[in-house]
């Protein structure tokens, strides 16, 4: 996984590079600015004005380097200073002085009157560089600075330095104005806001610039999040064997799909097979309408399900389960059976009054809540949860001691069985997944991977990645018209491609 850092973790990397390795901060700033300048050159489609909007601190210092390097290449680049000169200090002040001594142009937009005159130059720029605030202390961008951001956002192409101004680096929250970048050049490592929701939606194309922080410094740092890579998933997924048969690839049982909600169970049961399980059984309360695709077995159940669970390799419970007393009893039996289990939908609603019961389960547990379900499990509002998704995933992992899959754009997986708070952020997915039944398919995929012997955390992370990639493929073909029933074959195709 690629490291994903908080603002404090990034500052620690910088300190170690400067103090322990001996690479000066002034050099790091020069290298960062040159990386952004290179991105500007690539973005320029014709000769034109480049507006570099600079604020206080290191982000502004990077911007001064950008303006100087571009002017050295004959590009019409101007630094627009959005704060009084007196607040520019340290290395940023040094680079401001270097810019001016090298013949660079600095124009002041620190007051509303200044901005009225120069906003058309910024808004009309071929490329506008946002070097306002970076990962420093986040405060709402309001008043005059909000007008500055408005001018930036009217430019044809916008490149953010490290992180779009207005984003909380550690959560992706927005309070006040925010720069909507087409391209973000971030320094040394991904930041939480750039790869998680909702922040990633403001970042555009993301580029990580090597500014000289040694790999050894990153490898020994305490970093609590990572971005899943395709290479990780290839390593987690089960490999094919020429001697495989249905009995060696695991048997998943799906308990759900009650009358009136049959489709949820069918989707999950079929998805387990598409993920490679050898056998899949859909078990639900009886009725003549209990049907499934031909490749899925069905079992009408009532009373105890202990005999059904015997000998199975994984169980998925909750998709269209309902919340009857019988459903509650089935869930209790699943938790006591010692089988790897995925809990989704109604199963999570059944434990919402006592999520700690999951920590007492006899076997490994994966829970797959959407934000509303996760908020109920934590006893908070969905709005508060979405304000810091990583913190919510970690809190759920501590409470449940389960592998938590917090669904949504950029789904988060946190392994509560390890007793740490590392979060894996999934980079795949698409709005094509925003349709009923997609979550049931995900639960089935994870269950199918568990049935094949994957560890719970590996099954969760790989399942989420594959599910998201399948959504991307459907989006390319069907867009908003994709439905969850289309996902199964796309999942099989993605897994085949990864295996190759």
Residue pairs with C-beta under 8 A, 6 or more apart in sequence:
1 226
1 227
1 228
1 229
1 232
1 424
2 189
2 190
2 226
2 227
2 229
3 189
3 190
3 218
3 221
3 223
3 225
3 226
3 227
4 189
4 190
4 191
4 192
4 195
4 196
4 223
4 225
4 226
4 227
4 425
5 13
5 189
5 190
5 191
5 192
5 221
5 223
5 225
6 169
6 170
6 191
6 192
6 224
6 225
7 135
7 136
7 169
7 170
7 191
9 221
9 222
9 223
9 224
10 135
10 169
10 187
10 188
10 189
10 191
12 221
12 222
13 188
13 189
13 213
13 217
13 218
13 221
14 25
14 28
14 188
14 213
16 217
16 221
17 23
17 28
17 212
17 213
17 214
17 217
18 24
18 25
18 28
20 217
21 214
21 217
23 212
25 91
26 91
26 94
26 95
27 212
28 187
28 211
28 212
28 213
29 58
29 61
29 62
29 65
29 91
29 92
29 95
30 65
30 95
31 209
31 210
31 211
31 212
32 62
32 65
32 161
32 162
32 187
32 209
32 211
33 61
33 62
33 63
33 64
33 65
33 66
33 68
33 69
33 95
34 65
34 69
35 185
35 187
35 207
35 209
35 210
35 211
36 62
36 63
36 65
36 66
36 129
36 131
36 159
36 161
36 185
36 209
37 65
37 66
37 69
37 70
37 73
39 159
39 183
39 185
39 207
40 50
40 66
40 70
40 75
40 77
40 127
40 129
40 159
41 70
41 73
41 75
43 127
43 157
43 159
43 182
43 183
44 50
44 75
44 126
44 127
45 126
46 126
47 75
47 76
47 126
48 76
48 125
48 126
48 127
49 76
49 77
49 78
49 121
49 124
49 125
49 126
50 67
50 70
50 75
50 76
50 77
50 78
50 125
50 126
50 127
50 128
50 129
51 77
51 78
51 80
51 121
51 122
51 125
51 127
51 128
51 129
51 152
51 155
52 63
52 64
52 66
52 67
52 70
52 77
52 78
52 79
52 80
52 128
52 129
52 131
53 63
53 80
53 82
53 109
53 122
53 128
53 129
53 130
53 131
53 132
53 148
53 151
53 152
54 60
54 63
54 64
54 67
54 79
54 80
54 81
54 82
54 131
54 132
55 63
55 82
55 83
55 131
55 132
55 133
55 165
56 83
56 87
56 88
56 89
56 92
57 92
57 133
57 134
57 136
58 91
58 92
58 134
58 136
59 131
59 132
59 133
59 134
59 135
59 136
59 161
59 162
59 165
60 81
60 83
60 88
60 92
60 96
60 131
60 132
61 90
61 91
61 92
61 93
61 94
61 95
61 96
62 131
62 134
62 161
62 162
63 79
63 129
63 131
63 161
64 79
64 92
64 95
64 96
64 98
64 99
64 104
65 95
65 99
66 77
66 129
66 131
66 161
67 77
67 78
67 79
67 99
67 104
67 105
67 106
68 95
68 98
68 99
68 102
68 104
70 77
71 77
71 102
71 103
71 104
71 105
72 102
77 104
78 105
78 106
78 107
78 121
79 96
79 99
79 104
79 105
79 106
79 107
80 106
80 107
80 108
80 109
80 118
80 121
80 122
81 88
81 106
81 107
81 108
81 109
81 110
82 109
82 110
82 132
82 145
82 148
83 110
84 110
85 96
85 108
88 96
96 106
99 106
100 106
107 114
107 118
107 121
108 114
109 115
109 118
109 119
109 122
109 148
111 144
112 144
112 147
115 144
115 147
115 148
115 151
119 147
119 151
122 128
122 148
122 151
122 152
122 154
122 155
123 151
123 152
123 154
123 155
124 155
125 155
125 156
126 155
126 156
126 157
127 155
127 156
127 157
127 158
127 159
128 152
128 155
128 157
128 158
128 159
129 158
129 159
129 160
129 161
130 152
130 158
130 159
130 160
130 161
130 164
130 165
130 179
130 181
131 161
132 145
132 148
132 149
132 152
132 165
132 179
133 141
133 165
133 166
134 161
134 162
134 163
134 165
135 162
135 163
135 169
135 191
138 167
138 168
138 169
138 173
138 175
139 176
140 175
140 176
141 149
141 165
141 166
141 176
141 177
141 178
142 176
142 177
145 177
146 176
146 177
149 165
149 166
149 177
149 178
149 179
150 177
152 158
152 179
153 179
153 180
157 182
157 183
158 179
158 180
158 181
158 182
158 183
158 204
159 181
159 182
159 183
159 184
159 185
160 179
160 181
160 183
160 184
160 185
160 203
160 204
161 185
162 184
162 185
162 186
162 187
162 191
163 169
163 184
163 186
163 191
163 193
163 194
163 203
164 178
164 179
164 180
164 181
164 184
164 202
164 203
165 178
165 179
166 174
166 175
166 176
166 177
166 178
166 179
166 202
167 173
167 174
167 178
167 193
167 199
167 202
168 174
168 175
168 193
168 199
169 191
169 192
169 193
170 192
170 193
170 388
171 192
171 193
171 196
171 199
171 387
171 388
171 389
171 390
171 391
172 192
172 193
172 196
172 197
172 198
172 199
172 200
172 389
173 198
173 199
173 387
173 388
174 198
174 199
174 202
178 202
179 202
180 202
180 204
181 202
181 203
181 204
182 204
182 205
183 204
183 205
183 206
183 207
184 194
184 203
184 204
184 205
184 206
184 207
185 207
185 209
186 194
186 206
186 207
186 208
186 209
187 208
187 209
187 211
188 208
188 209
188 210
188 211
188 213
188 218
189 208
189 213
189 218
189 223
190 206
190 208
190 227
192 199
192 225
192 390
193 199
193 200
193 203
194 200
194 203
194 206
195 206
195 227
195 410
195 425
195 427
196 389
196 390
196 410
196 412
196 425
197 386
197 389
197 408
197 409
197 410
198 386
198 409
200 206
200 409
200 410
201 409
224 420
224 421
224 422
224 423
225 390
225 422
225 423
225 424
225 425
226 422
226 423
226 424
226 425
227 424
227 425
227 427
228 424
228 425
228 426
228 427
228 461
228 464
228 465
230 465
230 498
232 461
232 465
233 461
233 462
233 465
233 466
233 498
234 498
234 499
236 454
236 458
236 459
236 461
236 462
237 449
237 454
237 462
237 466
237 495
237 498
237 499
238 249
238 276
238 449
238 452
238 453
238 454
239 499
240 499
241 248
244 278
245 278
246 278
246 279
247 278
247 279
248 278
249 276
249 277
249 278
249 279
249 451
249 452
250 277
250 278
250 279
250 313
250 314
250 448
250 450
250 451
250 452
250 453
251 277
251 278
251 279
251 280
251 281
251 311
251 312
251 313
251 314
251 451
252 269
252 272
252 277
252 279
252 280
252 281
252 312
252 313
252 314
252 315
252 316
252 444
252 447
252 448
252 450
252 451
253 280
253 281
253 282
253 283
253 308
253 309
253 312
253 314
253 315
253 316
254 265
254 268
254 269
254 272
254 280
254 281
254 282
254 283
254 315
254 316
254 317
254 319
254 444
254 447
255 283
255 284
255 301
255 305
255 315
255 316
255 317
255 318
255 321
255 330
255 334
256 264
256 265
256 268
256 282
256 284
256 316
256 317
256 318
256 319
256 320
256 321
256 345
256 346
256 440
257 263
257 264
257 265
257 266
257 268
257 269
257 282
257 284
257 290
257 319
257 320
257 321
258 265
258 284
258 285
258 320
258 321
258 322
258 327
259 284
259 285
259 287
259 289
261 319
261 320
261 321
261 322
262 284
262 289
262 290
262 291
262 320
263 320
263 437
263 440
264 319
264 320
264 345
264 437
264 440
265 282
265 284
265 292
265 319
265 320
265 440
266 282
266 291
266 292
266 293
266 296
267 319
267 437
267 440
267 441
267 444
267 484
267 485
267 488
268 282
268 316
268 319
268 344
268 440
268 441
268 443
268 444
268 447
269 280
269 281
269 282
269 292
269 293
269 296
269 444
270 280
270 292
270 293
270 295
270 296
270 444
270 488
271 440
271 441
271 442
271 443
271 444
271 445
271 447
271 448
271 487
271 488
271 491
272 280
272 314
272 316
272 444
272 445
272 447
272 448
272 451
273 280
273 295
273 296
273 448
274 444
274 445
274 448
274 488
274 489
274 491
274 492
274 495
275 444
275 445
275 446
275 447
275 448
275 449
275 452
275 463
275 466
275 491
275 495
276 448
276 449
276 452
276 495
277 313
277 314
277 447
277 448
277 449
277 451
277 452
278 451
279 297
280 295
280 296
280 297
280 444
280 448
281 296
281 297
281 298
281 299
281 308
281 312
282 290
282 292
282 296
282 297
282 298
282 299
283 298
283 299
283 300
283 301
283 305
283 308
284 290
284 298
284 299
284 300
284 301
284 320
285 300
285 301
285 302
285 322
285 326
286 300
286 301
286 302
287 300
290 298
290 300
291 298
292 298
299 308
301 308
301 330
302 326
304 329
304 333
305 330
305 333
305 334
306 333
306 337
309 315
309 333
309 334
309 337
309 339
312 339
312 451
313 339
313 340
313 450
313 451
313 452
313 453
314 339
314 340
314 341
314 342
314 447
314 448
314 450
314 451
315 334
315 337
315 339
315 340
315 341
315 342
315 447
316 341
316 342
316 344
316 443
316 444
316 446
316 447
317 330
317 331
317 334
317 341
317 342
317 343
317 344
317 347
318 331
318 342
318 343
318 344
318 345
318 346
318 347
318 348
318 350
318 443
319 344
319 345
319 346
319 439
319 440
319 443
319 444
320 345
320 346
320 440
321 327
321 330
321 331
321 345
321 346
321 347
321 350
322 346
323 346
323 349
323 350
327 346
327 350
328 350
331 343
331 347
331 350
331 351
334 341
335 341
335 357
335 358
335 360
335 361
335 362
335 363
335 365
336 361
336 362
337 362
337 363
338 362
338 363
339 363
340 363
340 364
340 365
340 366
340 450
340 451
340 456
340 459
341 361
341 363
341 364
341 365
341 366
341 450
342 365
342 366
342 367
342 368
342 443
342 446
342 447
342 450
343 351
343 358
343 365
343 366
343 367
343 368
343 402
344 367
344 368
344 369
344 439
344 440
344 442
344 443
345 373
345 439
345 440
345 443
348 367
348 368
348 369
348 373
348 376
348 377
349 373
349 376
351 357
351 358
351 377
352 373
352 376
352 377
355 377
355 378
355 396
355 399
355 400
356 399
356 400
358 365
358 367
358 400
358 401
358 402
359 399
359 400
359 401
359 402
361 402
364 402
364 403
364 417
364 450
364 455
364 456
365 400
365 401
365 402
365 403
365 456
366 402
366 403
366 405
366 446
366 450
366 456
366 459
366 460
367 396
367 400
367 402
367 403
367 404
367 405
368 405
368 407
368 439
368 442
368 443
368 446
368 460
369 377
369 396
369 404
369 405
369 406
369 407
370 407
370 408
370 439
371 382
371 385
371 386
371 389
371 406
371 407
371 408
372 382
374 385
374 392
374 393
374 396
374 404
374 406
375 381
375 382
375 384
375 385
375 392
377 396
377 399
377 400
378 385
378 392
378 395
378 396
378 399
380 392
385 392
386 408
389 406
389 408
389 410
389 412
390 412
390 414
390 423
392 406
393 404
393 406
393 412
393 413
393 414
393 423
394 414
394 421
394 423
396 402
396 404
396 406
396 414
396 416
397 403
397 404
397 414
397 415
397 416
397 421
398 416
398 421
399 416
400 416
401 416
401 417
402 416
402 417
402 456
403 413
403 414
403 415
403 416
403 417
403 456
403 457
403 460
404 412
404 413
404 414
404 415
404 416
405 411
405 412
405 413
405 442
405 446
405 460
405 464
406 412
406 413
406 414
407 439
407 442
409 429
410 425
410 426
410 427
410 429
411 425
411 426
411 429
411 464
411 468
412 423
412 424
412 425
412 426
413 423
413 424
413 426
413 457
413 460
413 461
413 464
414 421
414 422
414 423
414 424
415 422
415 456
415 457
417 456
417 457
418 457
424 461
426 461
426 464
426 465
426 468
427 465
427 468
428 464
428 465
428 467
428 468
428 469
428 471
428 472
429 467
429 468
429 471
429 472
430 468
430 471
430 472
430 474
430 475
431 475
431 480
432 471
432 472
432 474
432 475
432 478
432 479
432 480
432 482
433 467
433 468
433 471
433 482
435 482
435 483
435 484
436 484
437 483
437 484
437 485
438 467
438 471
438 484
438 487
440 484
441 467
441 484
441 487
441 488
441 491
442 463
442 464
442 467
445 463
445 466
445 467
445 491
446 459
446 460
446 463
446 464
449 458
449 459
449 462
449 463
450 456
450 459
454 462
466 491
466 494
466 495
466 498
467 487
467 491
469 494
470 487
470 490
470 491
470 493
470 494
471 482
471 487
471 490
473 490
473 493
473 494
474 482
474 486
474 487
474 490
475 482
478 486
